[in-house]
């Protein structure tokens, strides 16, 4: 189902409240005038005009491979799984690229941080996630439910808490990456506190959420440092969601889980960041479980505060620059200007590249803050303005009146 975003005909002034805007920490920050957001150039409705792209010079990859390409733009991530890397354009401009086994050679030649997609809790009979199906079956590493049935979902549920499995997984992952010196590391998918997101029940060996959580935490605590000792970048696609945890609604459960994993890895991805995962609608401000927009911004702060890079992954049923723009602007509200990035992936397989979300607007100039209902943040080469409400807003920016639709954003590059 495609997300549908209604834009009301009524224009509403954004700067209705008195006083200085308040940022996410509760500290005030003055802004230029009660009805304007000023800078040096007008908002561009949906272009990257003037976006900076550094030109090429040779540099060394993380593991010594020599690369002579244009430098990628900071803060953008390409999710190119299923052998789709050759089909996507602008590959050299992404700062991170997640890729599949068949694209290792091509990915190793890209200037961005190239990461092989893997999974720890899923053993797949059709391809190698780190441990082959044959090895997992031979060693008794495939988990069963209380009735003795193997648990199946994206693969077969693996015994992630088994030390022998953890060691075998590291050995397997290294065998997949090391033959390609230009590959920089791995991303480990489905690092979740509750396997019932993808599997029909709990395994008999780990019958509770707390038991499973301890098992998969021990997996990351072992494999993360083991791979990083080989100078590899390790990222996890982590989910703190469990139906038993009220913090799943406002992002606090994901933040707590990310902080637990952070010491062992370098990057933490959140899939469906600022989206409803059941229908891909965009999160807005409000108290319903699929809202809590401002609270979810705290997930970025939690990951980066723990010293890791934050990555957000978002989808739409078909290419939709509105979704890409809103999610990238939300990422930028919390980004520290260092590592990490936003990834946008249309589910129809089309090339995700678009000026609305790939513009380079430089590094942050201070924290995010609010003006009325809008979130605002300034950058060295532009600004972002996010409207997380369900009504359109009108704002004057550098003398020009602009409408920001419901759950939409403006990204200005100058």
Beta strands, then each sheet from edge to edge (+ up, - down):
strand 1: 21-22
strand 2: 28-29
strand 3: 57-60
strand 4: 66-69
strand 5: 75-80
strand 6: 96-99
strand 7: 113-119
strand 8: 122-123
strand 9: 156-157
strand 10: 185-192
strand 11: 233-239
strand 12: 267-271
strand 13: 309-316
strand 14: 341-346
strand 15: 369-371
strand 16: 374-379
strand 17: 382-387
strand 18: 393-397
strand 19: 400-404
strand 20: 408-413
sheet 1: 1+ 2-
sheet 2: 3+ 4-
sheet 3: 5+ 6+ 7+ 10+ 11+ 12+ 13+ 14+ 5+
sheet 4: 8+ 9-
sheet 5: 15+ 16- 17+ 20-
sheet 6: 18+ 19-
end
